[in-house]
């Protein structure tokens, strides 16, 4: 499993356009084959700064999504809305304090 974190900073006047696009496509993305789930996080101090947090079965599953028409269409729509270029990281879990642990 891998976790994909993408930092998205939007122009203030374009933020609502992004949120509308996100709401229209979020279920298609989170239900894409190989996607285990997705969250959209918003910075508490900068309302134009967002992060997507998604988990994927494998790097291949993520790459299949990134090569899909869904991703290409969505990215083409949101890329012009950015204040600064997006940043992305693919990560593996080193420690998971959210899982139940023996105390």
Backbone torsions as a table, in degrees:
resi	resn	phi	psi	omega
1	UNK	NA	142.2	173.6
2	UNK	-127.4	154.8	175.8
3	UNK	-113.7	132.1	179.3
4	UNK	-110.5	125.4	177.9
5	UNK	-118.6	125.7	-179.7
6	UNK	-125.4	126.5	178.9
7	UNK	-95.8	124.8	-176.3
8	UNK	-127.3	120.4	178.4
9	UNK	-118.6	116.1	-173.0
10	UNK	-101.3	152.9	169.8
11	UNK	-60.9	139.2	-174.9
12	UNK	-55.0	-42.0	-177.2
13	UNK	-76.7	-6.6	-179.2
14	UNK	-108.4	-5.6	-176.1
15	UNK	-57.6	-44.7	-177.9
16	UNK	-67.8	-30.8	175.3
17	UNK	-64.1	-44.7	177.3
18	UNK	-59.1	-48.0	-177.6
19	UNK	-61.6	-36.3	176.5
20	UNK	-65.0	-46.1	177.5
21	UNK	-61.4	-41.9	179.3
22	UNK	-60.6	-47.9	-178.7
23	UNK	-63.4	-29.5	178.6
24	UNK	-75.7	-23.6	-172.9
25	UNK	-119.1	-6.9	-172.4
26	UNK	-57.7	-40.1	-179.2
27	UNK	-71.4	-33.7	176.5
28	UNK	-64.3	-39.8	179.2
29	UNK	-71.0	-50.7	-175.5
30	UNK	-67.6	-20.4	177.1
31	UNK	-97.8	4.3	179.9
32	UNK	-63.9	141.9	-178.9
33	UNK	-53.5	125.8	178.9
34	UNK	95.4	-12.3	177.4
35	UNK	-85.2	126.8	-178.9
36	UNK	-93.8	-10.5	178.6
37	UNK	155.4	162.3	-176.7
38	UNK	-149.9	147.1	173.2
39	UNK	-131.0	150.7	168.6
40	UNK	-112.9	123.3	-179.2
41	UNK	-112.4	141.1	178.9
42	UNK	-118.8	133.3	178.4
43	UNK	-60.6	139.8	-177.0
44	UNK	-79.3	-15.5	179.4
45	UNK	-106.3	-28.9	-179.6
46	UNK	-120.0	102.0	-175.2
47	UNK	-68.0	-7.7	178.3
48	UNK	-96.0	-1.7	-177.8
49	UNK	-103.8	123.8	-178.6
50	UNK	-129.2	159.2	172.8
51	UNK	-133.9	134.2	167.0
52	UNK	-97.4	139.7	-179.2
53	UNK	-128.1	111.1	-177.9
54	UNK	-131.5	149.9	176.8
55	UNK	-116.7	139.5	-174.5
56	UNK	-129.7	147.6	179.6
57	UNK	-57.7	-36.7	-176.1
58	UNK	-162.5	170.1	174.6
59	UNK	-61.6	-37.8	178.0
60	UNK	-61.4	-40.6	179.0
61	UNK	-63.0	-43.5	177.8
62	UNK	-62.9	-43.7	-179.7
63	UNK	-65.4	-35.8	175.7
64	UNK	-61.0	-41.8	176.6
65	UNK	-63.8	-45.5	-176.7
66	UNK	-65.9	-21.3	177.1
67	UNK	-94.5	-2.2	-175.3
68	UNK	-78.5	158.5	174.7
69	UNK	-62.9	-34.4	178.7
70	UNK	-58.1	-52.5	-179.4
71	UNK	-63.6	-46.8	-177.0
72	UNK	-60.3	-41.2	179.2
73	UNK	-68.1	-45.1	-179.7
74	UNK	-63.7	-46.6	-178.2
75	UNK	-63.6	-39.8	178.3
76	UNK	-61.8	-32.4	-179.6
77	UNK	-77.8	-36.5	-174.8
78	UNK	-93.8	-23.8	-177.0
79	UNK	-54.9	-41.7	179.1
80	UNK	-68.4	-10.1	-177.8
81	UNK	-87.4	-9.9	-174.8
82	UNK	-70.4	142.7	169.4
83	UNK	-80.1	-41.8	176.0
84	UNK	-134.8	157.7	-179.4
85	UNK	-58.4	146.7	178.1
86	UNK	-68.9	155.0	173.6
87	UNK	-124.9	146.1	-177.7
88	UNK	-141.9	146.8	177.6
89	UNK	-135.9	138.0	169.9
90	UNK	-106.5	126.5	-172.0
91	UNK	-130.4	158.1	171.5
92	UNK	-114.5	150.8	-178.8
93	UNK	-73.9	125.9	174.4
94	UNK	-95.8	-42.0	176.6
95	UNK	-146.0	138.8	-179.8
96	UNK	-126.2	97.6	178.7
97	UNK	-81.5	-1.3	177.0
98	UNK	-84.2	-26.1	178.6
99	UNK	-73.2	147.7	179.6
100	UNK	-63.4	140.0	-177.7
101	UNK	-132.4	153.9	172.3
102	UNK	-71.1	135.8	-179.0
103	UNK	-95.7	NA	NA
